[in-house]
Amino acid sequence: MPGTPDEPDFSGLEEGEAQQAVDIVQAVVAWYTEKIAAERRAPLPDGERIAQLTADRTAAYQDLQRLEDADPEEEDRLAELYAARLRQLES
């Protein structure tokens, strides 16, 4: 039986991978939030840029919600997608 002294319980190990995907998507959401705030504080805010950033942030939030019920393959796909996006956004 898993978790008994005779056999360790490793069932929680997969949660680390799921948490990594969540962390990456949250980092992208935070990047968009920061850029939206900066654009709103600009002397001449660009409404189109704010709208695009907001739409992109909304899509990231939706993916974050999808991660709650995602299978491991979907978690991996989203983690890779958002890791690449974060690298692109920060470059």
Secondary structure as UniProt FT lines:
FT   TURN            2..3
FT   TURN            5..6
FT   TURN            11..12
FT   HELIX           13..41
FT   HELIX           47..67
FT   TURN            68..69
FT   HELIX           72..90
//
